[in-house]
Amino acid sequence: MSKKTLILGIESSCDETAASLITENEQGIPIILSNIVSSQVDIHKEFGGVVPELAARAHLEKIDWIVKKALNDSGRKIDEIDAVASTAGPGLIVCLSVGLSFGKAFASSLNIPFIAVNHLEGHALSPKLNSKLNYPYLLLLISGGHSQFLNIKGLEDYKRLGTTIDDALGEAFDKTAKLLGIEFPGGPQIEILAQKGDPKKYNLPKPIFNRGGCNLSFAGLKTAILKIAKNIKNDQEKFDLAASFQKTIEEILYKKTQIAFREFEKQNNPKEKIFVVAGGVAANKKIRSMLIDLCKENNYQSIFPPIELCGDNAAMIAMVGLEKFKIKQFNELDYPAKPRWPLDKKAAFLKGAGIKF
């Protein structure tokens, strides 16, 4: 029996230090042997958000132990590893540099290939870890730093259909939570509070709802939340605002996804209509349920990563490494960290003032 490829993945783009080992079975389906994620929530909680210098220091303190634990949990030996894949961007450069440098040193010491991975590409391919996924497919990437609709035509062949012109969706969730007095990271708690509230209590704005194609905007919604939150008098009003926010997000994504469906079909005329949702916000159960129903209405197959693979993790980085190892697409050890690294390199940068549709 031929030896199956073994990839070590390393992730440190923001506030999770992560390492994973994956291989594949006889049918070429990926198998996660270990997936270790160390969160820094307690470090950043008192600041209400990620402090880059503290995050980088925590990565430095933990990365050696995290990689050793991933190796031990995998049941494999260090000399069995065929390649190292590390996140090279996008992200906080002081954080990226930790995992990237460690991955390079590890690959160099074993004299094995090094693969620099785009963190967004990790999210884009993460459903391959638990699904038989064929190209092309439509991707909705919703995380703390990114909100995009992408036409995934193939490995490294990505066409952006829409993006946020200001805040990312995960950022909007976290900022809303902060305004409601929920400790960082509060985004996931919004859905829990929303279950106790009246989603029709507050009529919140839906920026660029009827224009801009499938582009997204959440800054105006956040400003409206800020004004209302200042006058909240009791817990029930807090629950009502959380429920109204959750409902508004669902309505925005429902409409914008329909537009993305039409654009995807126009560009591909696909035999299979596949819709993939990835990123941390993909763990929101209400959003999942709404998008699954929308897919049924439009004859799309909906695919989500498992909840534990929605947030930042190293298994998705190793997954990209496995795909690139197969085509021998390796990188030199002087490959730089890239704080900004779009999947669609030809897409216009839309964030900032003065954007018109």
N, C-alpha and C positions, 0 to 999 in steps of 0.2 A: 504494500500500500504506500502510495507516494505521500511525502510529508506535506501537510497543509500549512499555508502561510500563517505566521503569527505576528501580529502588529501591536506595538505599544503606542497608545495614544496619550497625549499630555495636553491639558487645558488649564490656562491661567489668565484668560483675557480680562476678567473683572474681579469678582470677589469669591469665586470658588476655585480651590486647588483640587485638580482631578487627574486621575490616571486610570487607564483601562487596558486590558489585553483582550483582543478578539481574534478568532480564527474563522474557519468555515468548514461545513461538513462536505460529504461526498457530492452533494448536489449543488455546492457552491453557495449555500445559504449561510450567512454570518452567524457565528455563535459567540456570545459575550461570556468570556471566562471570568472576568472580574471587572467591576466598575465602581471605583472609590471616589466619592465626592466629599470634600471637607468645606463646609460653609463658614463664612466669616460674619454671620448675622450678629453675634454677640459683640464683635469688635466695633461694628459700625452703627449699632442700634442707638447709642446715645447721641450720635450726630445726625440721625435722620436720613442717612444716605451713605454711599460708599466714599471713603476718604482714600484717594489713590496711594498716598505714601504708606498708610497703615496696611492697605491691602497688599502692596508689594512686599512689605516686611513679613506679613503673615505667610505669603507664598514661599518666601525664602526659608522660613522656619519649618514649613510643613512638607515641601515638595519631595525631599529625599525619603521621608517616612511614608508618604502617600504612594510613591512609586514602588517602594519595597512591599507595602501591604498589597498593592494590586498584583504584584508578581507572586507573592506568597499565596494569595487567595485563588490565583489562576491555576495553581498546581503545576506550573511550568517552570523551567530553569532559564536563567538569564541568557545562556548561550543558544537557546532555541528561538530567540526573537529574531525576526527577519528584517524588520525596519522600525524606525521610530517616526511617529507623526506628531508634530506639535503645532498648536495654534500660533499663527504668525500675525493675525489681525482679523478683523478690526477689534479695537478695544483700547484699554488704558495702556499706554506704552510702557510705563514702569511695571505693570503687571505682566503684559505680554512677554517682556524681556526675560522674566524669571523662567517661565516654562520653555520658552524658545531656546534659551541658553542651556538649560538642563538637557533638553532633548538633543541638541547638537552635541554636547559633551558625551552623552550616553551613546549616541550613534557612532561618534568618533572612537570612543574607547573600545567598542565591539567591532569596529570596521564594517558597519552595516549601513544601508542607505538611510538618508534623512529626508523626510517629506514635510514641507511647510504647508499648513492647512488654513484655508479661509474659514473662520468660525461660522460664518453664515452658510457656507457650503456644508458644514457639519450638520446644521439644522436642516438644510435642504435634503440631505441624504439620510437623515436619522430614521425615517420610516422604513428604510431598507433593512434595518436591524430586526424588524419583526413582520415584514410584509414582502411579498413578491411584487416588486414595483418596476414597471416598464416605462421607458420614456416614450413620448413626452407626457408631462403632467403639469397641472396648475398648482402652484404652491402659494399658500398664505403664510407668511412668516410673521408672527406676532410675538415680540419679546420686549424686554425692558429697554432695549436700545434701537429696535428696528420694527417697522411695520411695512410690509411690501407684498404685492402680488407679483409672482414671477412665473414666466413660462420656462419650465425646466425641459430643455430639448435633449440634453445629454450631459455627460460629465464635462464640466467647464464650458457649457453652452447654455447661457442663461439670458433671457430677455425680460427686462422689467416692464410690467404693465401698469403698475401704480405704486405709489409710496406715500408716506406721511410727509407733509410739507412743514411740520413743526415737531410736536411731541410724538414719541412712539407710544403705542397703546399700553404697554407695560408701565411706562413712565407715567401715563395718565392715571392708571390704576393706583400706582404708588403715591402720587401727589394727592389724589383724592383721598386716599386713606390717611395721609398725613394731616390734611385739612380737617378730617373727622376725628383726629386725635388718636389714630391707631399707630402703634409702634412700627418702625421699619423692620422688615419689609411688609408693608400692610396690604399690598395689592390682593393677595389671595384671600384676605379677610373680608374684602368688600362683598364677595359672593355669599359669604356666611351671614353677614349683617343684612344683606338684601333679602334674605329669606324671611326676615321678620318685618319687612317694611311694605309700604304701598307704592308700587312702581309708577302709579299715575299721579302721585302727590305733586311732583315738580315737573314742569314742562321745560326741559333743558334743550339748549341749542344743538343743532347737528351741522357743524361747519361744512361748507362745500358739498352738502348733501345732494343737491340737484345740479351740480356742475363738477368739472374737474375729472370726468371719467371715473376710474376706480382709484384715484388719489384720495388720501385721507387727511383729516385735520382734527386735532384734539385740543389745541391751545384755547380756543374760545369756550369750549366745554369746561375746561379746567378753571377758567376765569369766572364762569357762571357758578361753579361749585364754590369757589372762594367767597363770592358775595353772599351766597345763601348760608354757607357754613358759619359765617360771622354772627348770624342771628338765630342759630339753632339753640333751643331752650331745654330740650330733654332728649333722652335716648330714642324715643319713638321717632322724633323728627330726624335724628341721625340715621335710623334704619330706613326711613322713607327716602332720604336723599341717596343712600347707598343703592336702594332698589331702583330708584329713578335713573341713577347713573348706569347701573347694569343694563336696564331696559334700553336706554338710549344707545349704548354701545352695541347691543344686539341689533337694533334697528339700522344703525349705520353699516355694520358688517353685512347684514342681510342684503341691503340694497347694493353696496359696493361690490359684493361678491357676485351678484347677478350680472353686473356690468363686466366684471373680470371673466366670467364664464363666456360671455359673448365675444369678448376680445380674444380669449384663448382659442375658441373654436374658429374664429376668423383667421387666425395665424396658422393653425395646425390642421384643421379638418380631421381631428383624431378618430381612429377606430374605437379606442377606449376613451371615455371621458373620466379622468381621474383627478380628484381634488385632494391635495395633501395640506394639512394644517400642522405647523410645527412652531417651536418657540415656547417660552415659559407660559404665555397667556393661553396656549392651547390646552393647558391643564384645567382651565375654567369650565366646569361641567355644563353650565347653562349655555355658554357660547358653543361648546361641542354639540350639545343637543340641537340647538338652533341650526347649526351648519349641516349637521347630519340630515335634518328634515329638509333643508334647502336643497341638498344634493339629491334626495329622493324625488323632489319636485322637478328637478332638471335632469334626471337620469345620469347623475354622476356617482361614481364610486368614491366614498369618503374614506380617507386613511389618516389616522393620527398615530404618533409614536405613543408608547406606553407613558403613563403619567410621569414615571421616574426618569424618562428620557426627554421630557419637554424642556426642562431647564438646562442650564449649562452643564455639560458632562463630557467626559473624555471618550466614551464609547463612540459617540458620533464623530469625533475627530479621528479615532482609529478606523472607523468605517470609511471615511474619505481616504485615509492612508491605504487601506486594503484595495480600494478601487484604483488608486494611482499606482500601487505596487504592481498590479496586474499588467499595466501598460508601461511599466518601468519609467514612470515620470517622477524622477527624484530631484532634489535641490542641493545646491552647494551649501557648505557650512557657514558661508558669509551672508546667507539670506537675511534681509532686514525685517524688523518688526514694522508692521504697517497699521498705525492707529485708524486710518480710514482705508477701506479696501472693498469697494462695491463688487457684487457678483456680476452685474452688468456694467462692464467698464465703459460702454458707450452711452449709458443713461445720463441725462442731465442731473446736476445736483440741485434739488428743489427746495432745500431748507433756507429760510431767511426771509427778510422783509422784501416787499415789492413784488411778490409772486402773484401773477394774474392768470385766470383761466377764462 
